[in-house]
Amino acid sequence: MNDRENLLDLTPAQALERLTAFMRDEGLPVYRARQVVRHLWVAPAREFAGMTDLPVALRERLEARFTLPRLTVVAREKSADGTEKFLFRLADGEAIETVAIPEGNRVTLCISSQAGCALQCAFCATGAMGFSRNLAVHEIAGQVREMRLLDPPIPVTNVVFMGMGEPLMNWKAVDPALTILNDPNGLGIGARHITVSTVGVLPGIVALGKRPEQFRLAISIHAPSDSLRQELMPINTKYPLAQVIEAAKVFDRRVTFEYVMLGGVNDGEEHALNLAALARECRAFVNLIPLHPGGARGFTPTPGHRIAAFARELRAQNVEVAVRKSRGVDIAAACGQLRVERLGRRTPRATQQHGDVDVKR
């Protein structure tokens, strides 16, 4: 049985503590522990053998006691607009998607938190594939780590939890992954450059708000009324719109509303007025998202001129709004689309940890 400890499931502080104890047990200088920690995330090594500032004998002892699991790239596609999509295979054969989006001097990495998704939002390609399992800490933060291990590396400046899965239904792993992403001894990405997107899992919003770092929160609204949102997002039964808005009001940092534009469904003038009222209630910024054709599932994208008019209607109601650019249209960049194309669909099933959110007091 392989009982090697996975260092990439630990926060940098936990890894340092564990490695310091290991060095002491082995009669080695404890400063070596910090050298190893640096190779976990800051200057990641593919394997212990690649930590060439360590003695060969120590590298061999580390290899015998610990492990640094990798995510295997099984597909990589690049769009004409520079967007790159990765399909990673995990150790158990599951697969997840990650998208790198360059914009000026920034590169935003859209990462996954679950293999598949149980929520079955009507317009989402990920929901169509069904839910397999939650990702482990190293599988979440490892998506950014793998960008650093590419040749040449992709210099990620921003991270958004907007890939496959609902991150706040996997809080046990997302919580320490956020620490790794932000920690200077981890991936060192500023908290304000890390956004967690949720359909409105209330305990998770509370838990995120209790963290001291200025992580950003985005809430997938997609409909300004319970009746319509219920049709598009079944989770609205458990977390109705009024409760989600109330949670956004008490979150002590600015909230963004994500709103995918569905032609003839949620893009009318009355929808704009109702959405504006919700946004004003919690001082939210609204991000209008053109429906990606690959994720349409029978829906029609709202025409560009109508999206522009919708945005004007929001601004007229004193709501700040932006229209997200469609990226990667030529590379199956809709969330979950590439995985479905390569691996097929699965029967949807409930997430095991639907309500398993540890709200720290």
Backbone torsions as a table, in degrees:
resi	resn	phi	psi	omega
1	MET	NA	136.5	179.2
2	ASN	-86.6	108.7	-178.5
3	ASP	-109.4	22.5	178.5
4	ARG	-66.2	142.3	-177.2
5	GLU	-85.7	135.9	-179.8
6	ASN	-86.0	107.6	-178.4
7	LEU	-70.5	-21.8	-176.3
8	LEU	-83.2	-3.8	171.8
9	ASP	-91.3	0.2	-179.0
10	LEU	-105.2	148.2	170.6
11	THR	-68.0	162.1	178.5
12	PRO	-55.4	-39.5	179.4
13	ALA	-65.7	-41.7	178.1
14	GLN	-65.7	-41.1	179.4
15	ALA	-64.3	-40.7	178.8
16	LEU	-62.8	-43.2	178.6
17	GLU	-61.8	-45.0	-178.6
18	ARG	-66.2	-42.3	-178.3
19	LEU	-72.2	-33.4	176.0
20	THR	-62.7	-43.3	176.8
21	ALA	-62.6	-39.6	178.7
22	PHE	-62.5	-45.8	-179.5
23	MET	-61.9	-41.5	178.7
24	ARG	-63.5	-45.0	179.9
25	ASP	-60.8	-33.7	-177.4
26	GLU	-89.5	-0.2	-179.3
27	GLY	70.3	32.2	-177.2
28	LEU	-110.5	158.7	178.2
29	PRO	-61.1	132.8	-175.4
30	VAL	-69.7	-20.6	179.2
31	TYR	-63.2	-20.0	177.7
32	ARG	-62.5	-27.5	-179.3
33	ALA	-60.7	-42.7	179.9
34	ARG	-65.9	-35.0	177.3
35	GLN	-62.6	-41.1	179.5
36	VAL	-67.0	-43.8	-179.3
37	VAL	-58.3	-38.7	178.8
38	ARG	-59.7	-32.8	-178.0
39	HIS	-82.9	-3.5	177.2
40	LEU	-76.0	-47.2	-171.9
41	TRP	-132.8	-45.8	-174.0
42	VAL	-62.4	-52.8	175.7
43	ALA	-128.5	73.4	-167.5
44	PRO	-62.1	141.2	174.9
45	ALA	-102.2	143.7	178.5
46	ARG	-66.1	-32.6	-179.3
47	GLU	-158.6	168.7	-177.7
48	PHE	-61.2	-32.6	-180.0
49	ALA	-61.2	-23.3	-179.3
50	GLY	-83.3	-3.7	178.4
51	MET	-84.1	73.4	-167.8
52	THR	-73.2	-7.2	174.6
53	ASP	-85.0	1.3	176.7
54	LEU	-106.6	149.7	175.9
55	PRO	-60.9	147.4	-178.5
56	VAL	-57.0	-41.8	-177.9
57	ALA	-62.0	-39.3	178.7
58	LEU	-67.9	-41.5	178.0
59	ARG	-57.9	-40.5	179.7
60	GLU	-67.5	-37.9	178.6
61	ARG	-68.7	-38.8	176.0
62	LEU	-62.9	-42.7	179.4
63	GLU	-60.0	-35.8	-178.9
64	ALA	-73.9	-24.5	-173.4
65	ARG	-106.6	-28.8	-174.0
66	PHE	-127.0	169.6	177.3
67	THR	-137.5	151.1	177.3
68	LEU	-126.2	80.3	-174.0
69	PRO	-65.7	139.7	178.6
70	ARG	-102.9	159.3	169.2
71	LEU	-101.2	130.9	-174.8
72	THR	-93.7	123.2	177.1
73	VAL	-75.6	118.4	177.3
74	VAL	-108.2	-12.6	174.5
75	ALA	-155.7	140.8	176.6
76	ARG	-143.7	120.2	-177.4
77	GLU	-126.3	140.1	-178.6
78	LYS	-119.7	130.0	-179.7
79	SER	-82.9	161.5	175.0
80	ALA	-62.2	-24.5	-179.9
81	ASP	-89.7	6.0	177.0
82	GLY	96.4	-13.1	177.6
83	THR	-64.0	136.8	177.7
84	GLU	-122.7	135.6	178.9
85	LYS	-116.7	134.3	-179.2
86	PHE	-117.6	137.2	169.4
87	LEU	-110.5	116.3	-179.4
88	PHE	-102.8	135.7	171.2
89	ARG	-97.4	134.9	-179.3
90	LEU	-93.8	173.1	-172.7
91	ALA	-60.7	-30.8	-178.2
92	ASP	-93.5	8.7	178.5
93	GLY	95.1	-10.9	175.5
94	GLU	-65.8	163.6	-179.4
95	ALA	-136.4	145.8	178.7
96	ILE	-135.7	163.0	-178.7
97	GLU	-114.5	148.5	176.1
98	THR	-140.5	138.5	-178.5
99	VAL	-126.3	128.9	176.3
100	ALA	-102.9	123.4	-174.3
101	ILE	-121.1	105.8	177.7
102	PRO	-81.7	143.3	178.4
103	GLU	-153.5	101.0	-176.2
104	GLY	64.9	-126.2	179.4
105	ASN	-95.0	14.7	178.3
106	ARG	-111.3	150.7	168.5
107	VAL	-130.5	115.3	178.5
108	THR	-96.2	129.2	177.0
109	LEU	-105.6	121.3	177.2
110	CYS	-92.7	113.3	-172.7
111	ILE	-112.2	158.7	179.8
112	SER	-98.9	152.4	178.6
113	SER	-121.7	-11.2	176.5
114	GLN	-141.9	154.9	170.5
115	ALA	-87.8	105.4	-172.1
116	GLY	82.2	-169.3	180.0
117	CYS	-156.5	141.7	-178.1
118	ALA	-93.0	-5.1	-168.1
119	LEU	-79.2	-25.5	175.2
120	GLN	56.8	41.8	172.1
121	CYS	-59.8	137.8	-165.8
122	ALA	-62.0	-27.6	-172.5
123	PHE	-104.4	6.5	-169.0
124	CYS	-106.0	128.0	179.4
125	ALA	-66.5	-31.9	178.7
126	THR	-65.0	-42.4	179.3
127	GLY	-60.9	-26.8	-179.0
128	ALA	-71.4	-21.7	-174.4
129	MET	-87.5	-12.6	-176.7
130	GLY	85.9	170.6	-177.6
131	PHE	-104.7	135.5	177.5
132	SER	-107.0	-59.1	179.4
133	ARG	-167.6	167.0	171.9
134	ASN	-74.3	150.2	174.4
135	LEU	-85.0	149.4	173.7
136	ALA	-79.2	167.5	-178.4
137	VAL	-54.8	-49.0	-175.8
138	HIS	-67.2	-23.7	178.8
139	GLU	-78.5	-27.1	177.5
140	ILE	-79.2	-61.8	-179.6
141	ALA	-65.5	-27.1	-179.0
142	GLY	-63.5	-21.3	177.1
143	GLN	-64.5	-36.5	175.9
144	VAL	-75.1	-39.8	178.8
145	ARG	-57.4	-41.3	-178.7
146	GLU	-64.8	-28.9	176.8
147	MET	-65.1	-34.1	178.7
148	ARG	-73.9	-21.8	-177.8
149	LEU	-91.4	-5.4	177.2
150	LEU	-70.1	159.2	176.7
151	ASP	-125.7	103.9	-0.6
152	PRO	-77.3	158.3	179.6
153	PRO	-70.0	157.2	172.5
154	ILE	-100.4	117.2	-174.4
155	PRO	-80.8	89.8	-176.7
156	VAL	-71.7	127.4	178.1
157	THR	-109.4	-25.1	-177.8
158	ASN	-135.0	147.9	177.4
159	VAL	-130.0	133.9	174.5
160	VAL	-125.8	130.6	175.0
161	PHE	-83.5	72.0	-177.9
162	MET	-128.5	16.1	176.2
163	GLY	-86.1	-147.4	-177.5
164	MET	-67.9	135.5	172.8
165	GLY	97.0	167.2	176.9
166	GLU	-104.8	106.6	-173.0
167	PRO	-60.4	-33.7	-176.7
168	LEU	-80.0	-1.0	168.7
169	MET	-96.1	4.2	174.5
170	ASN	-133.5	44.1	-172.9
171	TRP	-62.7	-33.2	-178.2
172	LYS	-57.9	-32.2	177.7
173	ALA	-96.5	-34.8	-178.4
174	VAL	-66.7	-36.6	-178.9
175	ASP	-57.5	-57.5	177.4
176	PRO	-67.5	-28.6	177.0
177	ALA	-63.9	-37.8	175.9
178	LEU	-60.7	-40.8	177.5
179	THR	-60.9	-44.6	179.7
180	ILE	-63.7	-43.5	-179.7
181	LEU	-60.0	-38.1	-171.5
182	ASN	-93.6	-31.3	-173.7
183	ASP	-59.8	132.1	175.9
184	PRO	-57.8	-26.8	175.6
185	ASN	-89.6	3.1	173.9
186	GLY	-109.0	-123.4	-178.6
187	LEU	-89.1	-12.6	169.3
188	GLY	65.5	31.8	178.6
189	ILE	-93.7	129.7	-177.6
190	GLY	-57.3	141.7	-176.9
191	ALA	-58.7	-35.1	-179.8
192	ARG	-72.2	-8.2	176.8
193	HIS	-102.6	12.4	179.3
194	ILE	-122.5	121.1	-177.3
195	THR	-119.1	129.3	174.7
196	VAL	-102.1	122.8	-179.5
197	SER	-104.6	134.8	-177.5
198	THR	-140.5	154.6	173.3
199	VAL	-76.9	-9.8	-179.9
200	GLY	119.6	39.5	177.8
201	VAL	-75.5	103.4	-166.4
202	LEU	-61.2	-45.7	179.0
203	PRO	-60.7	-34.4	179.3
204	GLY	-69.2	-36.7	176.8
205	ILE	-63.1	-41.2	176.9
206	VAL	-62.8	-45.6	-179.0
207	ALA	-62.4	-42.5	178.5
208	LEU	-64.2	-40.8	-179.5
209	GLY	-66.0	-23.3	-179.5
210	LYS	-82.3	-12.7	175.8
211	ARG	-73.3	143.4	-175.5
212	PRO	-74.9	-22.0	-177.1
213	GLU	-72.9	156.1	-176.3
214	GLN	-88.2	51.3	176.3
215	PHE	-64.6	146.5	-179.2
216	ARG	-89.7	150.0	178.2
217	LEU	-120.3	129.2	172.6
218	ALA	-120.2	134.9	-179.2
219	ILE	-115.4	127.3	177.2
220	SER	-78.0	104.9	-178.8
221	ILE	-92.0	-62.4	171.9
222	HIS	65.1	-11.1	175.0
223	ALA	-159.1	139.2	-175.4
224	PRO	-93.5	11.6	177.9
225	SER	-141.0	152.0	179.6
226	ASP	-60.9	-39.3	-175.6
227	SER	-63.3	-46.9	-179.8
228	LEU	-72.9	-39.9	-179.3
229	ARG	-64.3	-34.3	177.6
230	GLN	-62.2	-38.6	178.7
231	GLU	-66.8	-40.0	-175.6
232	LEU	-85.2	-32.8	-172.5
233	MET	-135.8	97.5	-177.1
234	PRO	-57.6	-23.6	-179.8
235	ILE	-62.3	-16.1	-179.4
236	ASN	-60.8	-22.5	176.7
237	THR	-63.4	-44.5	-177.7
238	LYS	-77.8	-38.5	-178.0
239	TYR	-127.0	81.9	-177.1
240	PRO	-63.5	159.7	-172.1
241	LEU	-56.4	-42.9	-177.8
242	ALA	-60.7	-39.5	179.3
243	GLN	-69.5	-37.5	178.2
244	VAL	-64.0	-43.7	179.4
245	ILE	-64.0	-39.5	178.8
246	GLU	-62.8	-41.3	177.6
247	ALA	-63.5	-38.3	178.5
248	ALA	-66.0	-34.1	-179.2
249	LYS	-65.7	-35.6	-176.0
250	VAL	-92.4	-10.5	175.1
251	PHE	-64.6	128.4	-167.9
252	ASP	-83.3	11.7	176.2
253	ARG	-131.6	165.6	-176.1
254	ARG	-64.5	141.5	-178.1
255	VAL	-112.5	143.5	173.4
256	THR	-108.7	136.4	171.1
257	PHE	-94.4	124.5	172.6
258	GLU	-92.8	133.6	-174.2
259	TYR	-142.5	101.5	179.6
260	VAL	-78.6	134.1	-173.8
261	MET	-90.5	114.4	-177.7
262	LEU	-111.1	116.6	-175.0
263	GLY	-56.2	122.6	177.3
264	GLY	74.0	5.3	-176.7
265	VAL	-112.4	-53.5	-175.6
266	ASN	-133.5	21.5	-172.4
267	ASP	-115.4	20.2	179.3
268	GLY	-83.7	169.2	-179.1
269	GLU	-61.7	-38.2	-179.6
270	GLU	-66.2	-32.6	176.8
271	HIS	-66.3	-40.2	179.2
272	ALA	-62.7	-43.5	-179.2
273	LEU	-65.3	-42.1	179.2
274	ASN	-67.4	-40.1	178.3
275	LEU	-64.3	-40.8	179.1
276	ALA	-60.4	-39.9	179.5
277	ALA	-63.5	-41.4	178.4
278	LEU	-65.4	-43.0	-178.4
279	ALA	-64.3	-41.2	179.5
280	ARG	-64.4	-33.5	-177.0
281	GLU	-61.1	-34.6	-179.2
282	CYS	-122.8	19.5	176.1
283	ARG	54.1	43.6	-176.3
284	ALA	-87.8	149.1	170.0
285	PHE	-90.2	137.9	-176.7
286	VAL	-107.0	128.7	177.5
287	ASN	-112.2	108.7	179.5
288	LEU	-85.3	130.4	-172.9
289	ILE	-117.4	113.6	173.6
290	PRO	-61.3	134.8	179.9
291	LEU	-64.3	124.9	176.7
292	HIS	-71.8	128.9	-177.1
293	PRO	-55.6	-33.4	-178.9
294	GLY	-69.5	-18.9	-179.1
295	GLY	-107.7	12.9	-168.2
296	ALA	-65.8	-40.3	179.8
297	ARG	50.3	46.4	176.0
298	GLY	95.9	-8.8	177.8
299	PHE	-88.9	156.9	178.2
300	THR	-107.2	128.8	177.4
301	PRO	-61.2	140.5	173.8
302	THR	-65.0	132.4	178.8
303	PRO	-60.2	151.9	-177.5
304	GLY	-56.2	-40.1	-178.6
305	HIS	-66.4	-32.3	179.4
306	ARG	-74.5	-36.1	175.6
307	ILE	-61.8	-43.2	179.2
308	ALA	-61.5	-41.8	179.0
309	ALA	-66.2	-39.4	178.4
310	PHE	-61.2	-42.5	178.5
311	ALA	-63.6	-41.0	178.2
312	ARG	-62.2	-39.7	179.6
313	GLU	-63.3	-38.3	177.3
314	LEU	-66.6	-45.2	-179.5
315	ARG	-62.3	-35.1	178.3
316	ALA	-64.5	-20.8	177.3
317	GLN	-97.1	17.6	178.0
318	ASN	63.7	38.7	176.0
319	VAL	-114.2	131.0	176.2
320	GLU	-74.9	137.3	-173.5
321	VAL	-147.6	148.5	172.7
322	ALA	-136.1	153.4	176.2
323	VAL	-109.7	119.1	-179.0
324	ARG	-70.5	137.1	175.1
325	LYS	-71.1	141.4	172.3
326	SER	-75.5	126.5	-178.3
327	ARG	-124.0	147.8	173.7
328	GLY	65.7	30.2	-177.8
329	VAL	-61.0	-28.7	-175.7
330	ASP	-89.8	4.0	-176.8
331	ILE	-130.2	32.4	178.5
332	ALA	54.7	48.9	-173.4
333	ALA	-88.9	0.5	172.9
334	ALA	-62.7	139.1	-175.2
335	CYS	-56.3	123.3	179.5
336	GLY	89.4	-12.2	-172.6
337	GLN	-66.4	-44.3	-177.9
338	LEU	-66.0	-41.2	179.9
339	ARG	-63.4	-42.4	178.7
340	VAL	-62.7	-41.9	-179.5
341	GLU	-63.4	-38.7	-176.1
342	ARG	-84.7	-36.7	-170.3
343	LEU	-116.7	-8.8	179.4
344	GLY	83.6	176.2	-178.1
345	ARG	-91.7	161.7	175.0
346	ARG	-127.4	157.9	177.8
347	THR	-67.8	122.9	-179.7
348	PRO	-59.0	139.6	174.4
349	ARG	-144.4	163.4	-174.1
350	ALA	-72.1	145.6	173.6
351	THR	-67.7	139.0	-177.1
352	GLN	-66.4	-27.2	-171.8
353	GLN	-117.4	42.9	-177.1
354	HIS	-49.2	-50.0	-175.7
355	GLY	-109.9	14.1	-173.6
356	ASP	-85.8	70.6	-179.9
357	VAL	-115.4	119.5	-178.8
358	ASP	-85.7	102.5	-179.3
359	VAL	-86.4	108.8	-176.8
360	LYS	-73.7	135.7	179.8
361	ARG	-92.1	NA	NA
